[in-house]
């Protein structure tokens, strides 16, 4: 778990990025911002900052903040209790994000997997999203993404989010704290 001092520092950085993107948050949204370290304690390389606007039994909307070269590890959203996994659309609001999905591997990808965990990154078809561009991921699709050299803000619109059910290839990853 990210220590309180580091958490506050990362939250302040995320707020600066959100301001650059012109995204205004309420005080309660700032307070509830999640600093995700995936249980690896390497949040600046494997992590992200998340603001959840709404997540109910029908839909979800979030802001994902990525610092420069910060990576959300490879994962998928499997079916749960007979319901399809999460379908999500990523829309880049600011910066540049490198999204990797199944398909023909990109010869010279812009991103690099975090070295300590590189063996757990298996999809290398690169999609570069810049402000105003978006991409929809179907349920149960392996994907991972990384902030560009200046970082990125990505709005996520999806079906219900059940982060506790996400499947990560890296067995060390814990999406939610134990």
N, CA and C of each residue as an Amber inpcrd file, in Angstrom:
protein
   534
   0.8430000  -1.1850000   0.0000000   0.0000000   0.0000000   0.0000000
   0.8850000   1.2430000   0.0000000   0.5030000   2.2320000  -0.7270000
   1.2610000   3.4730000  -0.8220000   1.1520000   4.2120000   0.5150000
   2.2920000   4.6510000   1.0340000   2.2920000   5.3790000   2.3040000
   1.5940000   6.7210000   2.1410000   1.0820000   7.2630000   3.2610000
   0.2890000   8.4970000   3.2250000   1.0160000   9.6640000   2.5650000
   2.2920000   9.8730000   2.8810000   3.0410000  10.9920000   2.2860000
   3.1430000  10.8390000   0.7770000   3.4890000   9.6370000   0.3390000
   3.6060000   9.3810000  -1.0980000   2.2420000   9.5230000  -1.7630000
   1.2070000   9.0520000  -1.0800000  -0.1540000   9.1460000  -1.6170000
  -0.5430000  10.6030000  -1.8410000  -0.2690000  11.4570000  -0.8800000
  -0.6060000  12.8810000  -1.0130000   0.2010000  13.5510000  -2.1190000
   1.4700000  13.1850000  -2.2530000   2.3160000  13.7390000  -3.3140000
   1.7710000  13.3340000  -4.6840000   1.4110000  12.0670000  -4.8300000
   0.8730000  11.5850000  -6.0990000  -0.4850000  12.2100000  -6.4020000
  -1.2880000  12.3960000  -5.3760000  -2.5940000  13.0300000  -5.5660000
  -2.4070000  14.4630000  -6.0650000  -1.4520000  15.2030000  -5.4880000
  -1.1850000  16.5780000  -5.9320000  -0.7160000  16.6070000  -7.3840000
   0.1410000  15.6540000  -7.7460000   0.5930000  15.5780000  -9.1390000
  -0.5820000  15.2950000 -10.0620000  -1.4360000  14.3480000  -9.6810000
  -2.5970000  14.0030000 -10.4930000  -3.5140000  15.2070000 -10.6590000
  -3.7050000  15.9690000  -9.5970000  -4.5640000  17.1600000  -9.6850000
  -4.0010000  18.1870000 -10.6550000  -2.6900000  18.3350000 -10.7050000
  -2.0740000  19.2570000 -11.6740000  -2.3630000  18.8060000 -13.1040000
  -2.2880000  17.5140000 -13.3440000  -2.5710000  16.9820000 -14.6740000
  -4.0390000  17.2250000 -15.0360000  -4.9270000  16.9600000 -14.0810000
  -6.3550000  17.1690000 -14.3270000  -6.6450000  18.6350000 -14.6250000
  -5.9730000  19.5470000 -13.9230000  -6.1370000  20.9810000 -14.1890000
  -5.6710000  21.3260000 -15.5950000  -4.5320000  20.7500000 -16.0170000
  -4.0370000  20.9900000 -17.3700000  -5.0670000  20.5620000 -18.4200000
  -5.8100000  19.5040000 -18.0960000  -6.8220000  18.9950000 -19.0230000
  -8.1420000  19.7570000 -18.9000000  -8.2150000  20.7000000 -17.9530000
  -9.4370000  21.4700000 -17.7660000 -10.5410000  20.6870000 -17.0700000
 -10.1720000  19.6470000 -16.3380000 -11.1580000  18.8190000 -15.6430000
 -11.2840000  19.3080000 -14.2030000 -12.4930000  19.6810000 -13.8420000
 -12.7740000  20.2150000 -12.5090000 -13.3810000  19.1090000 -11.6550000
 -12.8390000  18.9530000 -10.4580000 -13.3480000  17.9460000  -9.5270000
 -13.9290000  18.6120000  -8.2960000 -14.9210000  17.9500000  -7.7150000
 -15.4720000  18.3890000  -6.4380000 -14.5210000  17.9520000  -5.3190000
 -14.6670000  18.5780000  -4.1490000 -13.8240000  18.2490000  -2.9970000
 -13.9370000  16.7720000  -2.6260000 -15.1420000  16.2070000  -2.6590000
 -15.3040000  14.7950000  -2.2970000 -14.6440000  13.8770000  -3.3210000
 -14.6250000  14.2700000  -4.5890000 -13.9600000  13.4590000  -5.6100000
 -12.4470000  13.4760000  -5.4060000 -11.9170000  14.6440000  -5.0310000
 -10.4830000  14.7470000  -4.7490000 -10.1400000  13.8730000  -3.5460000
 -10.9460000  13.9540000  -2.5220000 -10.7140000  13.1720000  -1.2950000
 -10.7290000  11.6710000  -1.5940000 -11.6170000  11.2420000  -2.4760000
 -11.7840000   9.8140000  -2.7580000 -10.8970000   9.3090000  -3.8990000
 -10.0390000  10.1750000  -4.4610000  -9.1400000   9.7360000  -5.5340000
  -8.3390000   8.5250000  -5.0560000  -8.3000000   7.5120000  -5.9020000
  -7.5730000   6.2950000  -5.5600000  -6.1780000   6.3270000  -6.1820000
  -5.1900000   6.0480000  -5.3590000  -3.8160000   5.8900000  -5.8370000
  -3.5850000   4.3830000  -5.9040000  -3.5040000   3.8500000  -7.1110000
  -3.4410000   2.4050000  -7.3170000  -1.9880000   1.9740000  -7.5070000
  -1.5350000   1.0880000  -6.6280000  -0.1650000   0.5830000  -6.7790000
  -0.1180000  -0.9120000  -7.1000000  -1.2830000  -1.5310000  -7.2550000
  -1.3980000  -2.9390000  -7.6330000  -0.6750000  -3.8790000  -6.6740000
  -0.4190000  -3.4040000  -5.4540000   0.2560000  -4.2300000  -4.4590000
   1.7380000  -4.4130000  -4.7220000   2.2800000  -3.6800000  -5.6950000
   3.6900000  -3.8290000  -6.0730000   4.5970000  -2.8090000  -5.3870000
   4.0040000  -1.7670000  -4.8100000   4.7640000  -0.6640000  -4.1950000
   5.7460000  -0.0340000  -5.1630000   5.3170000   0.0790000  -6.4280000
   6.1110000   0.7150000  -7.4920000   5.1930000   1.6440000  -8.2740000
   4.4070000   2.4310000  -7.5490000   3.3020000   3.1630000  -8.1600000
   3.7330000   4.0920000  -9.3000000   4.9300000   4.6220000  -9.2580000
   5.3320000   5.5430000 -10.3330000   5.6880000   4.8200000 -11.6180000
   5.9200000   3.5030000 -11.5480000   6.1370000   2.7490000 -12.7880000
   4.9410000   1.8360000 -13.0790000   4.3840000   1.2060000 -12.0590000
   3.2080000   0.3370000 -12.2160000   2.1070000   0.8670000 -11.3070000
   1.2580000   1.7110000 -11.8690000   0.1950000   2.3020000 -11.0690000
  -0.6000000   3.2930000 -11.8780000  -1.5740000   3.9110000 -11.2310000
  -2.3330000   5.0010000 -11.8250000  -3.1690000   5.6530000 -10.7340000
  -3.7120000   6.8050000 -11.0670000  -4.5540000   7.5500000 -10.1480000
  -5.9520000   7.5700000 -10.7710000  -6.9770000   7.2720000  -9.9460000
  -8.3240000   7.0640000 -10.4730000  -9.3390000   7.9000000  -9.7080000
 -10.2000000   8.5670000 -10.4740000 -11.3480000   9.2720000  -9.9050000
 -12.5910000   8.5900000 -10.4850000 -13.4360000   8.0650000  -9.6030000
 -14.6690000   7.4050000 -10.0350000 -15.8230000   8.3900000  -9.8640000
 -16.4770000   8.7190000 -10.9610000 -17.6500000   9.5940000 -10.9070000
 -18.8970000   8.8070000 -10.5280000 -19.0530000   7.6490000 -11.1820000
 -20.2180000   6.8080000 -10.9260000 -19.8430000   5.3700000 -11.2790000
 -20.3400000   4.4390000 -10.4790000 -20.1770000   3.0150000 -10.7690000
 -21.3700000   2.3150000 -10.1390000 -22.3170000   1.9240000 -10.9830000
 -23.5050000   1.2510000 -10.4610000 -23.7280000  -0.0380000 -11.2460000
 -24.8890000  -0.6460000 -11.0920000 -25.1360000  -1.9380000 -11.7360000
 -25.3730000  -1.8430000 -13.2440000 -25.3000000  -0.6290000 -13.8020000
 -25.5110000  -0.4640000 -15.2450000 -24.3280000   0.1430000 -15.9830000
 -23.6350000   1.0940000 -15.3500000 -22.5430000   1.7760000 -16.0500000
 -21.5480000   2.3830000 -15.0670000 -20.4160000   2.8310000 -15.6360000
 -19.3280000   3.3970000 -14.8380000 -18.6480000   4.5050000 -15.6370000
 -18.2020000   5.5510000 -14.9390000 -17.4220000   6.6250000 -15.5680000
 -16.2920000   7.0060000 -14.6220000 -15.0770000   7.1000000 -15.1610000
 -13.8810000   7.3830000 -14.3580000 -12.9360000   8.2880000 -15.1350000
 -12.0390000   8.9210000 -14.3960000 -10.8590000   9.5660000 -14.9890000
  -9.6650000   8.7410000 -14.5480000  -8.7990000   8.4100000 -15.4890000
  -7.5550000   7.7090000 -15.2020000  -6.4170000   8.6850000 -15.4490000
  -5.5850000   8.8830000 -14.4500000  -4.4340000   9.7720000 -14.5810000
  -3.1820000   8.9050000 -14.6470000  -2.3800000   9.1470000 -15.6700000
  -1.1200000   8.4340000 -15.8320000   0.0190000   9.4450000 -15.8320000
   0.9680000   9.2500000 -14.9590000   2.1700000  10.0710000 -14.9500000
   3.0500000   9.6360000 -16.1220000   4.0900000  10.3890000 -16.4550000
   4.9580000   9.9770000 -17.5590000   5.4780000   8.5500000 -17.3600000
   5.2520000   7.7190000 -18.3450000   5.7060000   6.3230000 -18.3720000
   5.0680000   5.4430000 -17.2950000   4.0710000   5.9560000 -16.5900000
   3.3580000   5.1460000 -15.5990000   2.4760000   4.1430000 -16.3380000
   2.4620000   2.9010000 -15.8600000   1.8270000   1.8040000 -16.5750000
   0.7240000   1.1440000 -15.7660000  -0.3930000   0.8960000 -16.4140000
  -1.4270000   0.0240000 -15.8640000  -1.1260000  -1.3610000 -16.4290000
  -0.7890000  -2.3340000 -15.5780000  -0.3530000  -3.6530000 -16.0500000
  -1.3930000  -4.3910000 -16.8920000  -0.9000000  -5.3630000 -17.6410000
  -1.7620000  -6.1450000 -18.5260000  -2.8060000  -6.9080000 -17.7180000
  -4.0510000  -6.8000000 -18.1920000  -5.1640000  -7.4600000 -17.5220000
  -6.3300000  -7.6230000 -18.4880000  -7.3610000  -8.2920000 -18.0020000
  -8.6040000  -8.4410000 -18.7590000  -9.7600000  -8.4030000 -17.7680000
 -10.9580000  -8.1830000 -18.2970000 -12.1690000  -8.1100000 -17.4840000
 -13.0440000  -9.3190000 -17.8350000 -12.9140000 -10.4120000 -17.0730000
 -13.6330000 -11.6490000 -17.4060000 -15.1180000 -11.5970000 -17.0530000
 -15.8550000 -12.5700000 -17.5470000 -17.2550000 -12.7280000 -17.1800000
 -17.3420000 -13.0200000 -15.6850000 -18.4200000 -12.5270000 -15.0640000
 -18.6290000 -12.7390000 -13.6320000 -20.0870000 -13.1480000 -13.4250000
 -20.2790000 -14.2680000 -12.7630000 -21.6350000 -14.7590000 -12.4620000
 -22.5280000 -14.8010000 -13.6990000 -21.9590000 -15.2520000 -14.8130000
 -22.7330000 -15.3760000 -16.0410000 -22.9340000 -14.0850000 -16.8090000
 -22.4230000 -12.9690000 -16.2810000 -22.5430000 -11.6820000 -16.9780000
 -21.2400000 -11.4010000 -17.7140000 -21.3230000 -10.8010000 -18.9150000
 -20.0940000 -10.4800000 -19.6560000 -19.1980000  -9.5580000 -18.8350000
 -17.9080000  -9.6640000 -19.0580000 -16.9550000  -8.7660000 -18.4050000
 -17.1610000  -7.3260000 -18.8530000 -16.4500000  -6.4380000 -18.2170000
 -16.5820000  -5.0100000 -18.5000000 -16.1640000  -4.6930000 -19.9350000
 -16.9950000  -3.9000000 -20.6040000 -16.6440000  -3.3000000 -21.8910000
 -16.3510000  -1.8460000 -21.5960000 -15.2320000  -1.3410000 -22.1120000
 -14.8470000   0.0280000 -21.7740000 -14.3510000   0.7920000 -22.9840000
 -14.6450000   2.0840000 -22.9620000 -14.1310000   2.9960000 -23.9730000
 -13.1900000   3.9550000 -23.2790000 -11.9710000   4.0450000 -23.8020000
 -10.9840000   5.0080000 -23.3200000 -10.9910000   6.2000000 -24.2650000
 -11.1120000   7.3960000 -23.7160000 -11.0340000   8.6230000 -24.5110000
  -9.9310000   9.4810000 -23.9080000  -8.9070000   9.7570000 -24.7030000
  -7.7960000  10.5750000 -24.2280000  -8.2570000  12.0350000 -24.1310000
  -8.0050000  12.6350000 -22.9840000  -8.3730000  14.0360000 -22.7440000
  -7.1700000  14.9610000 -22.8210000  -6.0190000  14.4470000 -22.4140000
  -4.8080000  15.2710000 -22.3750000  -3.6010000  14.3490000 -22.4460000
  -2.5410000  14.8220000 -23.0810000  -1.3160000  14.0270000 -23.1810000
  -1.4360000  12.9720000 -24.2580000  -0.7380000  11.8850000 -24.0260000
  -0.7110000  10.7950000 -24.9890000  -0.6770000   9.5030000 -24.1920000
  -1.4770000   8.5170000 -24.6190000  -1.4920000   7.2210000 -23.9440000
  -1.2260000   6.1380000 -24.9790000  -0.4100000   5.1680000 -24.5850000
  -0.0790000   4.0350000 -25.4450000  -0.8510000   2.8300000 -24.9180000
  -1.7800000   2.3390000 -25.7180000  -2.6490000   1.2290000 -25.3610000
  -2.2100000   0.0090000 -26.1640000  -2.1170000  -1.1340000 -25.4860000
  -1.6770000  -2.3720000 -26.1330000  -2.7620000  -3.4360000 -26.0040000
  -3.0740000  -4.0480000 -27.1490000  -4.1490000  -5.0340000 -27.2530000
  -3.6600000  -6.1940000 -28.1260000  -4.4170000  -7.3070000 -28.1670000
  -4.0360000  -8.3970000 -29.0720000  -4.0470000  -7.9300000 -30.5280000
  -3.2080000  -8.5320000 -31.3240000  -3.1030000  -8.1920000 -32.7450000
  -1.6510000  -8.2410000 -33.1680000  -1.4110000  -7.8110000 -34.3840000
  -0.0470000  -7.7890000 -34.9230000   0.8350000  -6.9210000 -34.0340000
   1.9120000  -7.4870000 -33.4640000   2.7840000  -6.6820000 -32.6050000
   3.3890000  -5.5030000 -33.3700000   3.4530000  -4.3720000 -32.7060000
   4.0570000  -3.1720000 -33.2870000   5.5720000  -3.3440000 -33.2710000
   6.2140000  -3.0560000 -34.4090000   7.6580000  -3.2790000 -34.5490000
   8.4710000  -2.4630000 -33.5480000   8.1440000  -1.2120000 -33.3870000
   8.9080000  -0.3370000 -32.4920000   7.9390000   0.4000000 -31.5740000
   7.4390000  -0.2860000 -30.5420000   6.4440000   0.3460000 -29.6680000
   7.0210000   1.5310000 -28.9050000   6.1500000   2.4870000 -28.6240000
   6.5620000   3.6860000 -27.8810000   6.7670000   3.3810000 -26.4050000
   6.0150000   2.4250000 -25.8830000   6.1020000   2.0920000 -24.4600000
   7.0480000   0.9160000 -24.2450000   7.4440000   0.7690000 -22.9980000
   8.2310000  -0.3920000 -22.5790000   7.5950000  -0.9180000 -21.3050000
   7.5230000  -2.2170000 -21.2040000   6.9930000  -2.8170000 -19.9830000
   7.9570000  -2.5350000 -18.8350000   7.4430000  -2.3460000 -17.6100000
   8.3480000  -2.1790000 -16.4660000   9.3000000  -3.3750000 -16.3920000
  10.6130000  -3.1360000 -16.3580000  11.6000000  -4.2250000 -16.4790000
  11.3960000  -5.3990000 -15.5170000  11.0470000  -5.1340000 -14.2720000
  10.8890000  -6.2190000 -13.2960000   9.7040000  -7.1270000 -13.6090000
   8.8090000  -6.6610000 -14.4760000   7.5680000  -7.3980000 -14.7410000
   7.3580000  -7.6710000 -16.2310000   8.3850000  -7.4610000 -17.0380000
   8.2500000  -7.5410000 -18.5020000   7.6880000  -8.8740000 -18.9860000
   7.9660000  -9.9550000 -18.3020000   7.4910000 -11.2700000 -18.7530000
   5.9660000 -11.3830000 -18.7350000   5.3080000 -10.4800000 -18.0190000
   3.8550000 -10.5380000 -17.8910000   3.1270000  -9.6230000 -18.8840000
   3.8510000  -9.1040000 -19.8500000   3.2830000  -8.2510000 -20.8980000
   3.3790000  -9.0170000 -22.2100000   2.2290000  -9.4720000 -22.7090000
   2.2290000 -10.3730000 -23.8680000   1.5300000  -9.8130000 -25.0980000
   0.7590000  -8.7320000 -24.9420000   0.0960000  -8.1370000 -26.1130000
   0.8300000  -6.8440000 -26.4710000   1.1480000  -6.7090000 -27.7640000
   1.9930000  -5.5950000 -28.1990000   1.4760000  -4.8750000 -29.4390000
   0.1920000  -5.0050000 -29.7350000  -0.3770000  -4.2290000 -30.8400000
  -0.6950000  -2.8410000 -30.2750000   0.0140000  -1.8360000 -30.7650000
  -0.0440000  -0.4910000 -30.1810000  -1.1160000   0.3860000 -30.8180000
  -1.8500000   1.0440000 -29.9400000  -2.8120000   2.0680000 -30.3470000
  -2.4240000   3.3290000 -29.5870000  -2.1240000   4.3880000 -30.3080000
  -1.7530000   5.6490000 -29.6670000  -2.9830000   6.5430000 -29.6410000
  -3.3350000   6.9870000 -28.4390000  -4.4700000   7.8880000 -28.2860000
  -3.9760000   9.2660000 -27.8770000  -4.4270000  10.2590000 -28.6350000
  -4.1430000  11.6670000 -28.3380000  -5.4660000  12.3460000 -28.0000000
  -5.4420000  13.5650000 -27.4860000  -6.6970000  14.2180000 -27.0810000
  -7.7850000  14.1370000 -28.1520000  -8.9650000  13.6880000 -27.7180000
 -10.1150000  13.5500000 -28.6060000 -10.2350000  12.1940000 -29.2640000
  -9.2030000  11.3670000 -29.1630000  -9.2540000  10.0390000 -29.7750000
  -9.6940000   9.0200000 -28.7310000 -10.3830000   7.9830000 -29.2130000
 -10.8700000   6.9810000 -28.2770000 -10.8010000   5.5910000 -28.8870000
 -10.8990000   4.5970000 -28.0010000 -10.8450000   3.2000000 -28.4120000
 -11.7140000   2.3980000 -27.4560000 -12.4850000   1.4610000 -28.0080000
 -13.3480000   0.6160000 -27.1860000 -12.7750000  -0.7950000 -27.1030000
 -12.6610000  -1.2740000 -25.8620000 -12.1940000  -2.6250000 -25.5840000
 -13.3910000  -3.5130000 -25.2780000 -13.4760000  -4.6380000 -25.9580000
 -14.5410000  -5.5940000 -25.6920000 -14.2370000  -6.3670000 -24.4100000
 -15.2510000  -6.9640000 -23.7880000 -15.0140000  -7.7390000 -22.5660000
 -13.9730000  -8.8430000 -22.7930000 -13.2610000  -9.1700000 -21.7250000
 -12.3150000 -10.2910000 -21.7030000 -11.1450000 -10.1320000 -22.6740000
 -10.7960000  -8.8850000 -23.0100000  -9.6830000  -8.5970000 -23.9200000
  -8.4600000  -8.1760000 -23.1030000  -7.3640000  -8.9110000 -23.2720000
  -6.1320000  -8.4860000 -22.5950000  -5.7250000  -7.1140000 -23.1000000
  -5.2890000  -6.2610000 -22.1920000  -4.8020000  -4.9280000 -22.5590000
  -3.9450000  -4.3660000 -21.4240000  -3.1280000  -3.4160000 -21.7920000
  -2.3620000  -2.6350000 -20.8270000  -2.0970000  -1.2880000 -21.4630000
  -1.7480000  -0.3070000 -20.6430000  -1.5230000   1.0230000 -21.1950000
  -0.5240000   1.7910000 -20.3470000   0.0570000   2.8060000 -20.9980000
   1.1310000   3.5860000 -20.3770000   1.0080000   5.0460000 -20.7990000
   1.2800000   5.9410000 -19.8450000   1.2940000   7.3620000 -20.1450000
   2.4860000   7.7060000 -21.0180000   2.2950000   8.6820000 -21.9000000
   3.3790000   9.1540000 -22.7610000   4.3860000   9.9840000 -21.9840000
   5.2900000  10.6670000 -22.6830000   6.3660000  11.4050000 -22.0190000
   5.8900000  12.5300000 -21.0940000   4.6880000  13.0640000 -21.3310000
   4.1410000  14.1040000 -20.4490000   3.0540000  13.5560000 -19.5300000
   2.7480000  12.2610000 -19.6480000   1.6480000  11.6710000 -18.9080000
   0.3790000  11.7520000 -19.7360000  -0.7550000  11.4140000 -19.1190000
  -2.0180000  11.4210000 -19.8530000  -3.2000000  11.4290000 -18.8940000
  -4.3080000  11.9470000 -19.3960000  -5.6050000  11.8320000 -18.7270000
  -6.5020000  11.0620000 -19.6940000  -7.1210000  10.0000000 -19.1900000
  -8.0050000   9.1700000 -19.9910000  -9.3480000   9.0700000 -19.2790000
 -10.4080000   9.4180000 -19.9820000 -11.7490000   9.1940000 -19.4520000
 -12.1600000   7.7920000 -19.8400000 -12.6830000   7.0570000 -18.8560000
 -13.1550000   5.6960000 -19.1020000 -14.6640000   5.6710000 -18.9400000
 -15.3420000   5.1850000 -19.9610000 -16.7870000   4.9780000 -19.9370000
 -16.9850000   3.4850000 -20.1260000 -17.7230000   2.8480000 -19.2130000
 -17.8040000   1.3960000 -19.2950000 -19.0910000   0.8580000 -18.7020000
 -19.2550000  -0.4480000 -18.9070000 -20.2750000  -1.1520000 -18.1510000
 -19.7660000  -1.2290000 -16.7080000 -20.5420000  -1.8010000 -15.8170000
 -20.1860000  -1.8520000 -14.4030000 -18.7500000  -2.3200000 -14.2060000
 -18.0460000  -1.6280000 -13.3320000 -16.6570000  -1.9660000 -13.0310000
 -16.6060000  -2.7930000 -11.7570000 -16.0380000  -3.9850000 -11.8760000
 -15.7990000  -4.8320000 -10.7060000 -14.3020000  -5.1310000 -10.6740000
 -13.5310000  -4.1400000 -10.2220000 -12.0760000  -4.2460000 -10.2420000
 -11.5600000  -5.4880000  -9.5330000 -12.2820000  -5.9260000  -8.5030000
 -11.8400000  -7.0950000  -7.7540000 -11.8550000  -8.3670000  -8.5950000
 -12.5470000  -8.3450000  -9.7300000 -12.6050000  -9.5160000 -10.6070000
 -11.6630000  -9.4420000 -11.7960000 -10.9510000  -8.3300000 -11.9670000
 -10.0060000  -8.2170000 -13.0760000  -8.9510000  -9.3080000 -12.9490000
  -8.5060000  -9.8280000 -14.0970000  -7.4940000 -10.8830000 -14.0940000
  -6.1820000 -10.3220000 -14.6380000  -5.1450000 -10.3920000 -13.8160000
  -3.8020000  -9.9480000 -14.1890000  -2.9220000 -11.1670000 -14.3910000
  -2.0800000 -11.1400000 -15.4220000  -1.1670000 -12.2480000 -15.6690000
  -0.1350000 -12.3410000 -14.5400000   0.3580000 -11.2060000 -14.0710000
   1.3660000 -11.1670000 -13.0110000   0.7080000 -11.6000000 -11.6950000
   1.1130000 -12.7260000 -11.1340000   0.4700000 -13.2280000  -9.9120000
   0.7260000 -12.3630000  -8.6740000   1.6780000 -11.4470000  -8.7400000
   1.9740000 -10.5720000  -7.5990000   0.9810000  -9.4150000  -7.4960000
   0.2500000  -9.1500000  -8.5710000  -0.6360000  -7.9780000  -8.5950000
  -1.8940000  -8.2170000  -7.7800000  -2.2220000  -7.2110000  -7.0050000
  -3.4710000  -7.1590000  -6.2340000  -4.1220000  -5.8350000  -6.5780000
  -5.2100000  -5.8590000  -7.3360000  -5.8750000  -4.6030000  -7.7340000
  -6.4180000  -3.8490000  -6.5420000  -7.0150000  -4.5770000  -5.6110000
  -7.5470000  -3.9460000  -4.4040000  -6.6990000  -4.3910000  -3.2230000
  -6.4950000  -3.4970000  -2.2470000  -5.7000000  -3.8880000  -1.0770000
  -6.3430000  -5.0800000  -0.3530000  -5.5030000  -5.9380000   0.2170000
  -5.9970000  -7.0960000   0.9870000  -6.6740000  -6.6280000   2.2610000
